[in-house]
Amino acid sequence: MVSMGHEMAAGMAAPTGEAARPGFAVGAPGGSVREFPAVWAVLEQVADPEIPVLGIVDLGIVRHVRQGGDGVLHVGLTPTYSGCPATEAIRASVRSALDTAGFADAVIEEVLSPPWSSDWLSARGRQRLLQFGIAPPTHTVGSVRGLWRAAATVACPRCGSGNTERISEFGSTPCKAHHRCRACGEPFDAFKCI
Amino acid sequence: MKAALTAIAAAGASAGPQRQAHIECLLRLGDTSLVLGQRLGEWIGHAPALEEDLGLANLGLDLIGQARLLLSYAGELEGQGRDEDSLAFLRDAPQFRNLTLAEQPNGDFGHTIVRQWLIDGWQLQLYDALQGSSDARLGAIAAKALKETRYHYRFSRGWLVRLGDGTAESQRRMQAAIDGLWRFTAEFFTADESERLMAQAGVMPQLPPLANNWLAQAEADLEEATLGHPPAVPYPWQGKQGVHSEHLGHLLAHMQHLPRTYPGAKW
C-alpha cells in the first residue's frame, strides 16, 4: 500500500508557494479549494497517453487554472521531462477536452518553473500506478540532496517483495526505470524519483 | 536587470552586442545538447546491452528536449522568424556553437561514456549556476535541465567507475578514451567576449570559478575509477565560436538530410 509519511507530505509542500497544487489537493483532506472546479473536472478526465491509468492531474503536471486580466481562462501545463514525447500529445488531448466541454476560449500555456517533480504525484496517482504494475516513487526528492540519495528498496508491485534489483536506471519512458523482482522473477517498471 | 532584459526580449529592441552575446550563449548551450543528443541517438540498436541502449536513448531524448527549449528561446530573441527547427536543420557547421567535444564520434561504449561524463559534469556546473541567472526564462530552463543532468551524471559516472575499476581491458579502453578526449575540456570554461558580457549582465555565471569546481569533481571521480587524466594542453578547437572539428559536418549531413531534401516535410 502507498503510505503518505511525514517526509512525503513535507516534500510535497516544499516547492514554491503556489496555492492549490493539483497533485497535492487530491486525496488530501482539508486541502485548499480550487477555483474553476468545472475545468478541473474536465482535466481530471485527461489521461497520460503512455500510462493511461494515470490522469494528468494526478501526475501533477496541471499547474494552474486561472483567469487572466483579459477574462480568459489559462491552463498551465508543465512537462515531466524536457524531451518527453508525450508532452505534445497531452497538450492536444487537453485542447480537445476543453473544446468539447465548452472551454474553447481557454488558453493552454507551458510552465517551466518550478520544474516538475515526482513528489507531485497524488496519493490516488500512486495507488493507480501500483495497481497497474508500476512501482510508485519510493522517496521524495524535496530538496536537491534527495537526488543524490542511494536508491531506496523498491517493492515489487506484483508480489510486494522487497527483494528486487534495478536492471537499468532508464526504462520504456523517460519517467521510469527498469527493475526485477528476485522473489517472483517478474520484471517491472518503477517511477523515477526526480 | 531582469525587467530590463525581459523588455529587450519582448520589444525585440536592438541592444546590439548585448543581445548578440545573449543569443550566442543560448546557442552554445542548446547546440551542445542537440549535437550530443544526435550522437547518442546513433547508439539506438547498437549498445552492448538493451538496458544501456535504453539508457543512452533516454539521455539523448532529454538533451534534445533541452535543446528545443534553448533554441526556441534563441530564435525568439533573434527576432528573425527562426524557430527551433530552422535553427537545428537549416544552419551549416560554422553557424553551430556547440562544444567541440559534443560532436566527437561515439567510438566504443567506454568512449561514449567518457564523453558523456565530461559533458554531464560541464552541464552540472553551468545549469546549477544558471538557476540564479538574471534571465528568468533561462533560469527556469536550467532548473529543469539540472534535474535531468543529475540523473545523467549518475549514469555516466557509474559506468566510468565500473569500467575504469573493472577488468584490465575495460580500464585500458577507458584510459584511452580519457587520453583522447581530455584535451577538448579546455574549451569548457574558457570565456570569450560573449560570455564575459553576459556574466557582467548576470545572465551567465563567471566561468573560471566553475572550472575549479568541475576539475575537483572530475578528479575525485577519476580517482574512484582508478583512472587519471593527461596534462592540460593549449587547444585549437573553438566550437563555441563556430570553428569545429571535421566530424560536425558529417553529423549534420545525417541529421539535416531529410528536412533539407524535402523542405516542410511532415510525418
Boltz contact constraints between the chains, C-beta under 6 A:
constraints:
  - contact:
      token1: [A, 81]
      token2: [B, 62]
      max_distance: 6.0
  - contact:
      token1: [A, 82]
      token2: [B, 62]
      max_distance: 6.0
  - contact:
      token1: [A, 82]
      token2: [B, 65]
      max_distance: 6.0
  - contact:
      token1: [A, 82]
      token2: [B, 66]
      max_distance: 6.0
  - contact:
      token1: [A, 82]
      token2: [B, 144]
      max_distance: 6.0
  - contact:
      token1: [A, 83]
      token2: [B, 61]
      max_distance: 6.0
  - contact:
      token1: [A, 83]
      token2: [B, 62]
      max_distance: 6.0
  - contact:
      token1: [A, 83]
      token2: [B, 64]
      max_distance: 6.0
  - contact:
      token1: [A, 83]
      token2: [B, 65]
      max_distance: 6.0
  - contact:
      token1: [A, 112]
      token2: [B, 140]
      max_distance: 6.0
  - contact:
      token1: [A, 112]
      token2: [B, 144]
      max_distance: 6.0
  - contact:
      token1: [A, 113]
      token2: [B, 140]
      max_distance: 6.0
  - contact:
      token1: [A, 115]
      token2: [B, 143]
      max_distance: 6.0
  - contact:
      token1: [A, 115]
      token2: [B, 144]
      max_distance: 6.0
  - contact:
      token1: [A, 115]
      token2: [B, 147]
      max_distance: 6.0
  - contact:
      token1: [A, 147]
      token2: [B, 150]
      max_distance: 6.0
  - contact:
      token1: [A, 167]
      token2: [B, 51]
      max_distance: 6.0
  - contact:
      token1: [A, 168]
      token2: [B, 51]
      max_distance: 6.0
  - contact:
      token1: [A, 168]
      token2: [B, 54]
      max_distance: 6.0
  - contact:
      token1: [A, 168]
      token2: [B, 55]
      max_distance: 6.0
  - contact:
      token1: [A, 169]
      token2: [B, 155]
      max_distance: 6.0
  - contact:
      token1: [A, 170]
      token2: [B, 54]
      max_distance: 6.0
  - contact:
      token1: [A, 170]
      token2: [B, 55]
      max_distance: 6.0
  - contact:
      token1: [A, 170]
      token2: [B, 58]
      max_distance: 6.0
  - contact:
      token1: [A, 174]
      token2: [B, 58]
      max_distance: 6.0
  - contact:
      token1: [A, 194]
      token2: [B, 147]
      max_distance: 6.0
